[in-house]
Amino acid sequence: MNKRLKFRDDGTFVIVQFTDTELIDEYDADPESPLLDRATRATMETVLEAERPDLIVFTGDLIASARTRDPEASFRNAVAAAEERRVPWAAVFGNHDSEGAVPRKRMHELQLEHACNVAEPDPPGVSGAGNFALSVHDADDRPAAALYFLDSGDYSRLDRVGGYDWIRRDQIDWYARESRKRTERNGGVPLPSLAFFHIPLPEYEEAWRAADCVGHKRERCSVPRINSGLFAAMAESGDVLGTFAGHDHANDYAGTVHGIRLCYGRSAKYIGYVGGVRSDPFSTGARVIRLKAGERRFETWIRQSDGTVAELSGHRAEQEA
């Protein structure tokens, strides 16, 4: 399989973002979980059939590793739809991916072993597992867009801070170096770029208040308590047009902050639980992103599990629960 990413003949490049698939396996104690796993796979098949993407990106929590006896088998099940359809794919990891017996470094090695995976090995001396950048090439085989993938970690290692982890300074420095390198090679013009990670940035809270925000917000933003500065670095570099996160199942909104579109995906497995009871106030599904070669913009929409496109319009489509 040719792993070089290229724009189509019509100049478009389509990405499907699957997030929070949280697959387990037949050994799980919850009798509902295998049913949810089958429903999740059906959702993925429906989305892929409708969109026929050039790339699939899994933005973390591919598996519920603490609830499965075989995390590696569950991981393979989570990406099976991509592998079987021979669609290029890449993944970043979430907090649930590394709660079990298999560490994040091994998870990243595991994705690199797959035939259709297009991720890269970790750069030396950079925190986390699964930090890499990919280029999308135009008809003349020149890099025309860049995709950045960053490991947002799992949980804070600082007891005095607590909460979820954050993207570290050395990761941000790595991104800034990669961005400068691509800008220099492009004659000093930043390449249109997208960034993918699991845990949303603190700026996602500001995005909800943006005038152009569309989508649902049915739970609080579970952002890190430390703002480590990735958004500032992206704003300074001038290349990233949009970011894509998961983590908060009941949020799927997108809003623009200082010229960068901050987007949640649509959870692929379930939306939420209220009082311990599963509650899906809207359909599971996936976010779709379409780039156009030579243009500094992208289109994005939500494809739902029933095959329809979600009608999201207006500011604050849903208030926070």
N, C-alpha and C positions, 0 to 999 in steps of 0.2 A: 504493500500500500504506500502510495506517495503521501508523505506527511507534510508536504509544503502547502501552506494555506494560501489560497488565491481567490481574488474576486472572480465572480462569474463573468461570462461573456457580456452580460447586460450591465456589468459594473456594480452589482450588488454582492453583499456577503451577509448571510443570515446566521445568527447565533440563537440557539435555544438555551435558556438558563433553567436548569432543574435545581431546586433547592429543597433541603430538608426531606429527602426521601426516607431516611431513617429505617432502612431495611434491617430486618433481623433474620430469623430463619425458623424452621419447623420446631426447634427446641424451645421457643419462647413460652413462658408460662401463661401469658395472656392469650386466651383462645381467640380474641378478636384480631390479634396482630397478623397472623398469616392471611386473614381476609383483607386487612388493610394493605399488606404487601402486594397481594394480587391486584387490588384496586389501583395501587400506585403504578404498578407495571402497565396496567391497562391505560392509565392516564398518559404515561410516557409514550406508549405506542400511538395513542390518538393524536397527541401533539406532533410527534415525529412524522406521522403520515400526512398531517395537514400542512406542516411547514417545510419538510424536506431540507433541514438546515445544512449549512456548510461546516458547522462546528457546534458541539454540545459542551456547555460548561456546567459542571456540578459545583454549586457554591456552598459546599459543606454540609455536615451531618448526613453524609451518604448512608451511614449505618447508625444504629443504636448499639454501640459496641459493648456497653455494660450489660445488655440484655440478650446477648447471643453467645453461644458456646464457641462459635467459629467466626470471628470477625473477618478473617480473610475470605472465607466463602461468602459471607454476607456482602462484602465489598464487591466481589465478582458478580453477585446477583444484581447489585445496584447499578452496575455499568453494563449489564448484559444487553440491554436494548441497543445501546450505542455500538457495542462490539458486533452483535448479530447483524445489524444494518450496515456495518462498515462505515460508520460516520466518525470522523475525527472528533476526539473529545479530550477534555482536560478537567482537572478537579483541584479545588482548594479544600482545606479541611476545617471542620467545625469542632465545637466543644464535645459533642457526643461521639465523634469519630475516635477519640483517644481515651475514652473512659474505661475501656476494657483492657485486655491483656496485650494488645498489639499497639506499640507506640507510633506516633505520627511519622517518624522517620521511615519505619517499615511500611506504613500506608503509602508514603510517597514512592518508595521503591516498588511497591506492588502496582501502582498505577503505571509506572514506567515499563513494567513487564508486559502490558497489554498491547496487542498488535495495532490497535487503532488510536492509542493514546499519543498525544502530541506534546505533552508536558516536557520540561527539561530538568536535568539534575539540579540540585540546589547549588547556588553559588557558594564558594567557600567563605566561612567566617560570618555568615548572615544567620540571624536567629530564625527559629522555626523550621518547618518542613513544607516544601511546596511553594517556594518563591521562584518565579521564572517569568520571562517575557517572550512573547511570540510576535512575529511579523505577519501581516497579510499582504501579499504581493499583487501588483496590478498586471495588466496584460503584457507589459514589457518586462515582467519579472522583477520589478523594483519594489522595495518595501513602500506600501502606500498607507498602512495603518499599523498600530501597535496595540497589543493586548498585554496588560500587566496582571499578574496573579500573585497575591500576597497572603501569607499565613497570618490570620488574626488571632491565633492561639486558642486557649480554652478558658482558664480561670487565672485570676491574679495570683502571683506568687508572693505578693506583699500583704501580710495580714492586716496592716494598718490601712490598706486601701480596700481590699476585698473586691467582690464582683467579678466581672469578666475581664479577660486579658485584653491587651492592646497591641497594635503593630509597633514594633520596637524601632528605636532610632537608627540602628544599623540597617534595618530593612528599608526605612525611608531614605537613607543615604544611598543604598543600592538602587532604589527606584530612580532617585535623582541622577545618579551616574548613567543609568541606562537611558533615561530620557534625554540627557545632554548628548550622549553618543548618537542617538538616532536623529536628534535635531541637527547636529553637525553634519551627519552624512546626508541629510536632506537639504543641504544648502542653507542652514540656519533657520529653517522653517519647521516648527514642531509638527510631528506627524499626528493626525487625528488618532486619539487613543481612548481605550476603555480600561477600567480597572475592576477586578473581581476579588472579593473576600467574603468571609462568612459573617462576622460580627459587624454590625453597622457602626459607622463613625459617629461621634457626638454631634456632628453637623446635621445628621439625619433628623434630629429634633427640630432644627431650624428649617429644614426642607419642608416639614409638615405645615409650617406657617407661610410658605411661599405662595405668592398670588397664583402661580400656575400649577399648584399641586393638584394631582388627581389620584384617586384610588381610595383604598380603605385603611383606616387606622383603628383597630379594635383592641389593641393592647399597648402598653407603654413601650417605648424604645429601649431595649435592653443593651444600651451602649456601655463602653468602658467608662469607669469613673476618672480615668486619666485621658486627657487629650494629648496624644503624643506628636501631633503635628503633620500627619500625612496629608490632610486636606490643604494645609498651607503650602506644602511642598508641591502639590499638584497645581494649585492656583499660580504659584510662582513659575512653574515649568511651562504652563500654558498649553499642554498637550492633551490632557484628559478631558474628554467631553462628558463622560458619564461614569458612574460607579454602580456596582451591582452587588447587593448583599442578600442574606437570608436571615436565619436565626429567629426572627419574630414572626411566627406562622400567621398571625392574624393581621399583619400589615403587608400591603402590597403597593403602597403609594409611591409616587415619584414627584419630586419638586426640585427646582433649580436654586442653587445658592452660589452667588458670585460666578455665574456662567457655567457651573458644573451641575449636571443633572444627577441627583442622588436617587437611586431606584432600589426598591425592594423587589425580590422575585415573588412569585406566587408559590406557596408551599405545595409540594406534590403529594404528600401523604395525608395530612390532616391539617385543619385550620387551628383548632384550639380545644381546650377543655374548660368547662365551667363547673366548679364544684366537683371535680373528678369525673364528670360525664362529658363524653366527646360532643363537641358542638361545632358545626361547620356553617357559619353564617353566610358564607359564599363558597363557590366551588373551588376544589383544588385545581391545579393546572401548572402553567409555566409562563415565564416572561420570554418574549421574543424580541430580538434586536436586529435591525437591518441597517448596515452601513452602505454608503455609496462611494465608490472610488472617486477621489478628487474633491469630495465635499466634507466640510467640517461640521457635520451634523449626523444624527442617526434618528431612526424611527423606532418606536417600541410599543408593544401591546401585550395583552395577556390572552393566551389561548387556554381555554378551560377544558376540564376533563370530559365534557360532553361534545367537544369539538368546536364550540362557538367561541367567538372573540368577545371578551368582556367589554361592556359599555361603561367606561369610566370617564366621566366628564365633570367639570366644575371643581371648585376648591372644597376640600374636606368632604369627600363622598360619604364617609362614615365618621362619626365622632368616636373618640377613644372611649372604650368601655370603662 
